[in-house]
Amino acid sequence: MGYSFDRTHDRILESARISFMQNGFSGASIRQICNDAGVTNGAFYSHFDSKEDLFAKLVDPVIKGMDDLYSEESSRFDKIRSAKEFGKVLDKAFVSDRVMIHYIYEHADIFRLLLTSSAGTKYEKLPEQIAATETDDTLELLNHCKMFISRPENISGVLITRISFFIINTVFDSFLSGNPEEETVKQTQTAAEFCITGLKQILGI
């Protein structure tokens, strides 16, 4: 019985993924998803509370994985004990972007779904949400290392937000253009190096 339940669950999820990609969240219907999965509407509600719940079950595990990546990167801040170490962290900031890019390509179907078919859900502003996380993490780093910055008065949330949006949009624009992972890495690295060089100049690092 457990196997049958799991198999039905997976069939509904796969049918939903295809339907959401083809029709968008708003255009997809539970009835059509059930028809394509070969299950009844009653069976659907044994697995999911609503269309919104179904979409969330598809994407939440992948989003949680990305959140975990950011948590791992943030934990490194506490280990910075000198200006030299701080400089190295800034210079290697792109490493975390490369990890994120690899994760996106590992879960390409879900990220394409999130970026192109999530209008009408709480996920429709995913790039902005990721950029906000990037901004918070960067500001946390800069404030943690203020003693190593010559011009700490130039730390600006507005500036960091713009930098974060620029880098995140570079990643997703390249991804959605169908570029291979290495091309997206190359484009994002160029954008990140440009931003980091300018940031170090402004802050006097």
C-alpha positions in Angstrom: 0.0 0.0 0.0 2.8 2.4 0.8 4.5 1.8 -2.5 1.2 2.5 -4.4 0.7 5.7 -2.4 4.3 6.8 -3.2 3.9 5.9 -6.8 0.7 7.9 -7.1 2.3 10.8 -5.3 5.2 10.9 -7.7 2.9 10.6 -10.8 0.9 13.6 -9.6 4.1 15.6 -9.0 5.5 14.8 -12.4 2.2 15.6 -14.2 2.0 18.8 -12.3 5.6 19.8 -13.2 4.8 19.3 -16.9 1.5 21.1 -16.6 2.9 24.1 -14.7 5.7 24.4 -17.3 3.3 24.4 -20.2 0.5 26.5 -18.7 2.0 28.4 -15.8 0.7 28.1 -12.3 -2.5 30.1 -13.0 -3.3 28.2 -16.2 -2.8 24.7 -14.9 -5.9 22.9 -13.6 -6.1 20.1 -10.9 -8.5 18.3 -13.2 -6.0 18.2 -16.1 -3.1 17.3 -13.8 -5.2 14.4 -12.4 -6.2 13.2 -15.9 -2.6 13.3 -17.1 -1.5 11.4 -14.0 -4.2 8.8 -14.3 -5.7 9.5 -10.9 -9.1 10.8 -9.6 -9.6 14.2 -8.1 -10.3 12.4 -4.8 -6.9 10.7 -5.0 -5.3 14.1 -5.5 -6.8 15.5 -2.3 -5.4 12.5 -0.4 -1.9 13.8 -1.3 -2.2 17.6 -1.6 -4.4 20.2 0.0 -4.6 22.5 -3.0 -2.9 23.5 -6.3 -0.7 25.9 -4.2 0.3 23.0 -1.9 1.1 20.9 -4.9 3.4 23.6 -6.4 5.1 24.1 -3.0 5.7 20.3 -2.7 7.5 20.5 -6.1 9.8 23.4 -5.4 10.3 23.6 -1.6 12.9 20.9 -1.3 15.1 22.6 -3.9 14.6 26.0 -2.3 15.5 24.6 1.1 18.7 23.2 -0.4 19.6 26.6 -1.7 18.9 28.1 1.8 21.2 25.5 3.3 24.0 26.6 0.9 23.7 30.2 2.0 23.8 29.1 5.7 27.0 27.2 5.1 28.7 30.2 3.4 27.6 32.6 6.2 29.1 30.4 8.9 32.6 31.2 7.5 32.3 34.9 8.6 33.0 34.1 12.2 36.4 32.7 11.3 37.8 36.0 10.0 40.4 37.4 12.3 42.5 39.7 10.2 42.4 42.2 7.3 44.2 39.7 5.2 41.6 37.0 5.9 38.9 39.5 5.1 40.4 40.4 1.8 40.7 36.7 0.9 37.0 36.1 1.7 36.1 39.0 -0.6 38.4 37.9 -3.4 36.9 34.4 -3.2 33.3 35.6 -3.0 32.6 34.2 -6.4 33.2 30.7 -5.1 29.8 30.8 -3.4 28.3 32.0 -6.7 29.8 29.1 -8.5 28.4 26.7 -5.9 25.0 28.3 -6.4 25.2 28.1 -10.2 26.1 24.4 -10.0 23.1 23.8 -7.7 20.8 25.6 -10.2 22.0 23.5 -13.1 21.6 20.3 -11.0 17.9 21.2 -10.4 17.4 23.0 -13.8 13.8 21.8 -14.3 12.6 23.2 -11.0 14.5 26.5 -11.4 13.1 26.9 -14.9 9.7 26.3 -13.4 10.3 28.8 -10.6 11.6 31.5 -13.0 9.0 31.2 -15.8 5.9 29.6 -14.4 5.4 30.7 -10.8 3.3 33.9 -11.4 0.4 33.8 -8.9 2.5 32.0 -6.2 4.6 33.2 -3.4 7.7 32.2 -5.4 7.1 34.6 -8.3 9.8 37.0 -7.1 12.4 34.4 -6.4 15.4 36.4 -8.0 14.5 39.3 -5.7 14.3 37.0 -2.7 17.7 35.5 -3.5 19.2 38.9 -4.0 17.8 40.0 -0.7 19.5 37.1 1.0 22.7 37.9 -0.8 22.4 41.5 0.4 21.8 40.5 4.0 24.8 38.1 4.0 27.1 40.7 2.4 26.1 43.4 4.9 26.5 41.0 7.7 30.0 40.3 6.5 30.9 43.9 6.0 29.6 44.9 9.5 31.4 42.0 11.1 34.7 43.1 9.5 34.3 46.9 9.9 37.6 47.2 11.8 39.3 46.1 8.5 37.6 48.7 6.4 39.2 52.2 5.9 35.9 53.9 4.9 33.2 52.0 6.8 30.9 55.0 6.4 30.5 54.0 2.8 28.9 50.7 3.6 25.5 51.1 1.9 22.5 48.8 1.9 21.3 50.4 -1.4 24.7 49.8 -3.1 24.9 46.2 -1.9 21.3 45.5 -3.0 22.2 46.8 -6.5 25.3 44.6 -6.7 23.3 41.6 -5.5 20.6 42.1 -8.1 23.2 42.6 -10.8 24.9 39.3 -10.0 21.8 37.3 -9.5 20.2 38.6 -12.7 23.4 37.7 -14.6 23.1 34.1 -13.3 19.4 33.7 -14.2 19.5 35.6 -17.5 22.3 33.3 -18.7 20.6 30.2 -17.3 17.3 31.0 -19.0 19.1 31.8 -22.3 20.0 28.2 -22.4 23.8 28.7 -21.9 25.7 25.7 -20.5 26.8 25.9 -16.9 30.4 26.9 -17.7 29.2 29.9 -19.8 27.0 31.1 -16.9 30.0 30.7 -14.6 32.1 32.7 -16.9 29.6 35.5 -17.2 28.9 35.6 -13.5 32.5 35.6 -12.6 33.1 38.7 -14.8 30.2 40.5 -13.2 31.3 39.5 -9.6 34.9 40.6 -10.2 33.8 43.9 -11.5 31.5 44.5 -8.5 34.1 43.3 -5.9 36.8 45.5 -7.4 34.6 48.5 -7.2 33.3 47.7 -3.7 36.9 47.4 -2.4 37.8 50.7 -3.9 34.7 52.4 -2.3 35.3 50.9 1.1 39.1 51.3 1.1 40.0 47.7 1.4 
